[in-house]
Amino acid sequence: MVLEEISTSLIMWFFYALIPSFLTDGVVVLPAPQNLSVHSTNMKHLFRWSPVIVPEEPIYYSVEYQGEYESLYRSHVWIPSSWCSLTKDPKCDVTDDITASVLYNLRVRASLGSQTSAWSTLKQPFNRNSTILTPPWMAVTKDGFHLVIELEDLGPQFEFRVAYWRSEPGTKEHIKVVRSRGIPVHLETMEPGATYCVKAQTFVKIIGRHSAFNKAECVEVQGETLPLALALFAFVVFMLILVVVPLSIWKMGQLLRYSCCPVVVLPDTLKITSSPQKLISCRREEVDTCATAVLPSEELFRVWI
């Protein structure tokens, strides 16, 4: 009996102790949200808090922010968040609200009907420079003898540093900056029978930070390199072609020249054996006599034949 009275007294005392926190002039006062924090990964900023519990009643939340400009030049004005006005979820994506690498104050309050709670403000201002950058997802493939990489699309602020190399002792890594988002990118033409490895990291220029490299992925190119004997044979054939082709072209030119434009050899009878001055000195009427004297009949017959 005594224990029951003690228990009843404790319950009543606890109940009366809670009344001032929920009643002010007969009106229910909502407690302010607690445990405020910002989780930022890959430049995506999520503002969170513990939900306010009222049995069988829907609670809504409103979020406001204050950047360096509002704090210094606009008399500490608070601006409502773009996406979190009377939201039911105890979280808010403030990525679009935080547009500069400066300190931002964030606050939230709860609403129940016409009643609102007090504002709860983030204890430490948030700067997007503190975001956590994770290694990117990537897919390394081969298209014939082409080494191809595809990277996830993290947004316009991101670019990727891709390192690739031939998997052999002493080989040098090649670095390529990739800004393409979600589109396959060609890295290098691979040699048959070789293995190539690729790794990548994210980089955000506006905050001057980069992630760690992800785990390297390797692909092997099928096929064998040309044997030494085959390579030597190919070299000999090339040299023969280099010599034979110009020689053949020169020979064909000679054949065409003498076939189309042969050299005419004058017979001995048409060759001038006497002095040209003697032939010129002959009168026109004595041409036949001169010709007969120079060219015997046997020579003329041979020329006609």
C-alpha positions, 0 to 999 in steps of 0.5 A: 500500500505504501509502495503504491502511494509512493509510485502514484506520487512520483508519477504525478510529480513527473506529470506536473513537472512536464506541464510548464514545458508544454503549457503557456497560458493554456497553449501547447508549446512545441519543443525546438528540434535538437541534435542539429548537424550537417552531413556533406559528401561530394558537395551534397549538403544535408542538414539534419535534426532529431524529430519532434514527437507529438502523438498523432499530430503531423509536425512540419519543419522550416529551415533558414540560412544566413551566409557571410554576406547576410551576416555582414552586409544585411543586418543578420537577415535569415533567408528561407531555404529553397526546398525546406519550407514546411517539410515533414522530413527531419532533414533538408538538402541545402546544397542549392542554398550554399553557393560560396566557400564561406561560413553559413549559419543554419536554423530550424523550427517545428510547426503544429497547426498555428503553433511554432517552436523556437528556432534551433541554430547549428552550433558551429557554422558550416563551410562547404570546404569541409565536404568529404570527397570520395573516390569515384565509381568507374568502369574500365573496358576495352573496345578492340585495342582501345582502353576506355573508362566511364566515370560517374556524373557527380555534377558540373563542379567535379573533374577527375584525374585518371592514372593509367599504365601498362602493368610491367615493372618500371612502366610510367603512369600517365595522367589524364584530366577527364571532365566528361560526365557519364560518357566513355572516354578513350585513354590509349591504344593498347598493345596485344598481349599486354595488361593495362591498369587504371585508377581515378580520383575526384577533384573540385577546383572551387575548393581546391581539394581532391579525394583519394584514388580508388582501387585500380582496375586492370584489363588484358588485351587478347592476342600475341605480339608478332614473332621475330621471324615474321617481323624480319620477313615483313622487313625484307618484303618492305625493302624489296618493294622499296627497290622493285617498285621504283625500278619497275616504274622506270622500266615501264617509262622506258618501254612507253617512251620507245613504243610511242615515240621511237627514234628514227635512224636516217639511212646512209643515203640521206646523210649529207656527206658533202659540204653543205655549202656545195648543196646551197650553191647549186642552182634550182634547175640543177637540183636534180643533177646534184641529187643524181650526182650525190645519190647513186641509183642503188642508194635511191632504190634502197631508200625507196625499199 
